[in-house]
Amino acid sequence: MRLTEHEVSAIKQAAREAFGDDAVVRLFGSRVHDDLRGGDIDLHVEASPPTNEWQARGLFEDRLFRQIEPRKIDLVLSRRGTIPRGFERIAYRDGIVL
């Protein structure tokens, strides 16, 4: 996994603040593989539905980028209890829970 301990901690804390204490965060995509280089950070967050999804996404990025250097993040948000689709299935299958 190509994230530092500080980055993992910052991601988990930002997710809790934005999506709730029960949020589960997975890293998927190229950053899962130690032998690759570069790439954005692909994150999957599974949580109870936020009241305002776009506000929660903005809060997540705000909290995260206060702790780590801003960079390209792709965030897939799954509402707990729904059937996974598209990238959600990939994240569940290949992702690493942070």
KAZIGI-V907556 format. One record per residue. N is the residue number from 1. RES is the residue in three letters. SS is DSSP state (H for helix, E for strand, C for the rest). PHI is phi as a letter, one per 40 degrees, with the letter a starting at -180 (999 if undefined). Layout:
BEGIN
n:N res:RES ss:SS phi:PHI
n:N res:RES ss:SS phi:PHI
END
This chain:
BEGIN
n:1 res:MET ss:C phi:999
n:2 res:ARG ss:C phi:b
n:3 res:LEU ss:C phi:b
n:4 res:THR ss:C phi:c
n:5 res:GLU ss:H phi:d
n:6 res:HIS ss:H phi:c
n:7 res:GLU ss:H phi:c
n:8 res:VAL ss:H phi:c
n:9 res:SER ss:H phi:c
n:10 res:ALA ss:H phi:c
n:11 res:ILE ss:H phi:c
n:12 res:LYS ss:H phi:c
n:13 res:GLN ss:H phi:c
n:14 res:ALA ss:H phi:c
n:15 res:ALA ss:H phi:c
n:16 res:ARG ss:H phi:c
n:17 res:GLU ss:H phi:c
n:18 res:ALA ss:H phi:c
n:19 res:PHE ss:H phi:b
n:20 res:GLY ss:C phi:h
n:21 res:ASP ss:C phi:c
n:22 res:ASP ss:C phi:c
n:23 res:ALA ss:C phi:c
n:24 res:VAL ss:E phi:b
n:25 res:VAL ss:E phi:b
n:26 res:ARG ss:E phi:b
n:27 res:LEU ss:E phi:c
n:28 res:PHE ss:E phi:a
n:29 res:GLY ss:C phi:g
n:30 res:SER ss:H phi:c
n:31 res:ARG ss:H phi:c
n:32 res:VAL ss:H phi:c
n:33 res:HIS ss:C phi:c
n:34 res:ASP ss:C phi:c
n:35 res:ASP ss:C phi:c
n:36 res:LEU ss:C phi:c
n:37 res:ARG ss:C phi:b
n:38 res:GLY ss:C phi:g
n:39 res:GLY ss:C phi:g
n:40 res:ASP ss:C phi:c
n:41 res:ILE ss:E phi:b
n:42 res:ASP ss:E phi:c
n:43 res:LEU ss:E phi:b
n:44 res:HIS ss:E phi:b
n:45 res:VAL ss:E phi:b
n:46 res:GLU ss:E phi:b
n:47 res:ALA ss:E phi:a
n:48 res:SER ss:C phi:c
n:49 res:PRO ss:C phi:d
n:50 res:PRO ss:C phi:c
n:51 res:THR ss:C phi:c
n:52 res:ASN ss:C phi:b
n:53 res:GLU ss:H phi:d
n:54 res:TRP ss:H phi:c
n:55 res:GLN ss:H phi:c
n:56 res:ALA ss:H phi:c
n:57 res:ARG ss:H phi:c
n:58 res:GLY ss:H phi:c
n:59 res:LEU ss:H phi:c
n:60 res:PHE ss:H phi:d
n:61 res:GLU ss:H phi:c
n:62 res:ASP ss:H phi:c
n:63 res:ARG ss:H phi:c
n:64 res:LEU ss:H phi:c
n:65 res:PHE ss:H phi:c
n:66 res:ARG ss:H phi:c
n:67 res:GLN ss:H phi:b
n:68 res:ILE ss:C phi:b
n:69 res:GLU ss:C phi:c
n:70 res:PRO ss:C phi:d
n:71 res:ARG ss:C phi:a
n:72 res:LYS ss:C phi:c
n:73 res:ILE ss:E phi:b
n:74 res:ASP ss:E phi:b
n:75 res:LEU ss:E phi:b
n:76 res:VAL ss:E phi:b
n:77 res:LEU ss:E phi:b
n:78 res:SER ss:E phi:b
n:79 res:ARG ss:E phi:c
n:80 res:ARG ss:C phi:d
n:81 res:GLY ss:C phi:g
n:82 res:THR ss:C phi:c
n:83 res:ILE ss:C phi:c
n:84 res:PRO ss:C phi:c
n:85 res:ARG ss:C phi:b
n:86 res:GLY ss:H phi:f
n:87 res:PHE ss:H phi:c
n:88 res:GLU ss:H phi:c
n:89 res:ARG ss:H phi:c
n:90 res:ILE ss:H phi:c
n:91 res:ALA ss:H phi:c
n:92 res:TYR ss:H phi:c
n:93 res:ARG ss:H phi:c
n:94 res:ASP ss:H phi:b
n:95 res:GLY ss:C phi:c
n:96 res:ILE ss:E phi:b
n:97 res:VAL ss:E phi:c
n:98 res:LEU ss:C phi:c
END
